[in-house]
C-alpha cells in the first residue's frame, strides 16, 4: 500500500512524534501477514475482568474509569489492589490447555510494536501502562546497528514543579519514551479512574504542574504527530490533543496523521474544517499500514 510521502520523509528525517495507543497490541485480524494472538485485553475486556474481581454492583461493567474507581474506593478496595489486578490481567495471556486447565504465558510485544520500535522516532508518547513497547525499544537497533537506550519519563501526579527536562532534539540512539498515563511499576502514576483523569486534566491546565516536559511540548507544536493504535473518537484523547494546542491556530502547527480504518465522520469533519486541516486520516488497518511504513522507511520488508 502507498504511504503518504510526507509521513515517510518526516519519520526518516527523525522529525515525527509517534503517539502510540493500545490497539497496536490488539490481535491481528484474520488474513493479516503477521499473526499475533497472545494479546493483552482491550479496555472493555479489562474493565469486565476488574468488575468480576471487585464484585462491581452496577451494569456498566465495560466503563473502565468507573469500574476502577469502585475497585479503589469501594468496600475493601485500595490503590495497590487495583494496580495489582491490572498488572495481573495485562501481563499474562490465559488459554485453556489440552487437559482443560488454564495455561498462562507472558505477553510479548506485537510485530507492529517491533516494527515501530525499529523506526527512528525521536519521541514516543503512549497512554499504555504496560512494558510492551519499552521491551520492543530495548530489542531494536538504530539505522547504524546500535542498541537503543530510551530516555524514560513517567507521569507523576505527586510531583511538585515542572517535570524533569529532556533533550529538545533527542537522537535515534536515545529516543524519549513518555508514559503519559503512568507505568505499572508505579501504582500512583496510573491514570485509570475517573478521579485520575480529573487530576490529570487539572495538571494539564497549569504550566507549573504540566505532565509533559516543555521540550516535548515544543516539539509537539513543531513536528507532525502520527497517531497509531487510537481512535480520535476517544474523548480523552481529543481533550489531550486540544489542551496541548489550545493557544495555537491550525496555521501554526504541522498536519498530523491518524491511522484509522473506520474514522468517525463527525470527528473527521471537526479536524478537517477550515482552511487548513489539523489531522489527515489514513483509512487503513494498522496491520497493513505499519509493515508498509517500515518497508517505505527501511527499504526492506520486515521478516515474517
N, C-alpha and C positions, 0 to 999 in steps of 0.2 A: 504494500500500500504506500502511496506517496505521503511523505511527511512534509508539512509546510517548511519551506527553506528558512524562514525566519526563526523557527524553533531550532532547526539543526545548527544554524550559524550561531545563535546565542548559546546553545549548550556547548558546542565545540570550542567556542572562544572563552568559556568559563564565566559567562555573564548572564546566567539564568538561575533563578531560585526554584528549587523543587519543593512543592507543598504536597506532602505525602499523607494519604488517608488510609483507612482500614481496608477498603476494598482491594488494595494492592496485595492483601493477604487472603483474599477470598478464593474459594475453589475455582479452578479453571473450568470454563464451560466445555460441554461435550464437543468434541471435534477440534479443540484447540491443539496446536502443535506441541505445546508444553503441558504436561499433566501436573496437577497439584491438588491433592485431596486432604492431606493432613493439615487442615487449616484451623486457626482459632475461630471461635464463634463470632458471628456478627453482633451488632449492638442489640437487636431484638432477641436473639437466642441467648446472649449473655444475660440479658435482663430476666428472661424466663427462668434461667438456671438460678440466678440470685433470688428470685421470688420464691422458688421452691425451698431454698436453704433457709431463708428468714421467715418463712410462712407468711408471705405478704397477704394482707387481708382484702385488698381491692381487686378489681377486674382488669385494670390496665397493666398487665404483667409485662408488656413489652416497652413500657415507659422507663427507660434505664435511669434517668435522672430521679424520678420519683421512687422507684424501687430501691435504688441505692441509698436514697435519703432515709427510707424506712429501715433499711439494713443497718445504717449507722446510728440512728436516733430512736428506733423502735425498741420494744422490750428486749432486753439482753443484747442490744446492739452495741457496736463500737467501731471506731475507725479502723483499728488494726484487723478486726474480724472481717470487715468489708473488703479491705485491700487484699487480705489473705485469700478470701473467696475468689476475688477477681484473678489473682495470681494463679490459683489452682485451675481455674476454668480456661485461662488463656495461654497456658504454657504446656498443657498436656492434651494430646489427641486421644480420644477414647473410642474404642471399637469393640464389637463383640467377637471374641476369639472362637476357634473351632470347637472348643469344649463348652461354649455358651457363656463363659465368664467375660468380664470386661477387661480388655487389654489396653494399657496406656503406653504411649510413646511420646518422646519430646517433639514439639512442633518446631520445624525448621523454616528458615526464610524461603519464600516462594521464588521460582525462577524470575518472576518480574522484579522482585526486590534485588536479586543478584545482578540483573541487567542494569537496573537504575544505579546501584551502588558502584558499578564499573564505569559509569559515565562521569565526566568532570564537572559535576555540580559543586560549586564552592560553598553553597549554603543549602541545607535541607531543613525544612521546618515540618514537624509532624505533630499531630494530636494523639498519636498512638502511645500507649503506656508500655507496650512490650519491648523486647530487646531484639526483635527480628531484623530490623534494618541496621541496628548497631552491629549485630553479628555479620550481616552482609557487607557492611563497610570495612570491617576489620579483615574480612576474607578477600576483599577486592584489591586490585592493583591499579596503579596510575598508568597513564599513557606510556611512560618510560619504564614501567615494570616495577616500581617501588610499592611497598605496602602502604596502605592508608592508615593514618593515625588521627581520627576525627577529634575535633575540639567539642566536647560535650557540654551543653548548657541545659539545665532542667529548671522549669518554673518552680519558684519557691514562694508560697503565699505568705510566709513569715518574714521574708527579707525586709529589712529597713533600708531605704535608699535605693538608688538605681542598681540594676543588675551588673554583674562583673562584665567588663567590656570585652569585645572580641576584635580581631583584625578587621579593618574596613574592606580589604581585598584578600580574603583567605585563598590559599593555594590548593591545588588538587590533592597534594600530598597530605594536607591537614585541613580538610573541609570542616565546616561548622555544622553540627547536628543540634538543633534546638528542639527539645521536647516540651512543647508549649503547654501540654496538659498533664505534665508530670511523668514520673517513672515508677515502675512497680517496686523498685528497691527503696523508694522513699514514700511511705504511706501518706504523709502530709501534703505531698506535692500533687496528688492525683486530683484532676478536675472531672468529677463524675456525677455528684449530686446536684440538685437544684441550687443548694446554698453555695457549692463550689463555683458554679457558673456565675452567680451573682457577685461573689467576691472577685472573681477573675475580671469580669467586665468593669467592676468598680475600679480595679487597679489599672485597667487599660485607659481610663479617663484621667489618670493622674500621672503627669510626666515623671514625677519623682519616684513613683512606685510601679511604673510601666514594666510588664513582664518581659518585654523584648529589648535587648541591648540596642543602644542608639545607632551603632554602626550597621546592625541588621535592618533597623527601621530605614536608615538612609538608603541602603541597597534595595529594599523593597519598594522604594519610591523612585528608583532609577533603573532597575533591572526588571525584565519581564518575569512573571511567576507562571510556572507550569503546575496546574492542579491535576494530580493523578490519584485515583482512589477515593475521590469525593464526588458528591453531587452538590452543586451550588444551590439546590433546593433546600439544603440543610440551613435552617435559620441561624444557628450558632456560627456556622462558617461565614455566612454573608455578613453577619453582625461584626465578626472579627475583621473581615476584609474592608468593610465600610469604616470601622473605627480607625484602622491603620491609615486610611487615606481621606478622612473626613474633611481635612483642611485643603485638599487639592482638587483641582478641576480635572476632567478627563484629559485635557490637553497637556497636563503637567507630568503625566507618567506613561510609561510604555504599555502597549497592549499585552494583556496576559492571556493564557490559554487554559481551557478546561477540557480534559478528555472525558467525554460522557456520551455513551452510545444513544441515550434517550434523554436529552436535555428537556427540561420543562419549558413549554412555550412562553409562559409568563416570565420566567426567570431570564430567558434569552432576550425577551423584549426589554426588560429592565436594564440589562447590562449592555445592550446594543443600541439604546435610544440616543438621540442627539447626534451631533456632527461627528463625534469620534467614539467608537465603542470602547468599553473598558475591558471586555473579555470576548475572545473568539472561542467558539465551541467546536471542538474536534469530535465529530459524531462517530467515534469508533470505540470498540471494546478495548480495554487496556491490554488484554492478552494478544491483540493484534497490533496495537499501537506501540507498546514498549519494545517488542522484538524488532519492529520496523525502525524505531528510533535508534535502537542500539546499532543496527546494521548501517543506518544512514550516517551515524557519527563515527563508528569504528571501521566501516568499510568491509566488515565480515559479518556473517551470521553468528548469533550466539549458539553454541553447540547444544543439541537436544540432550 
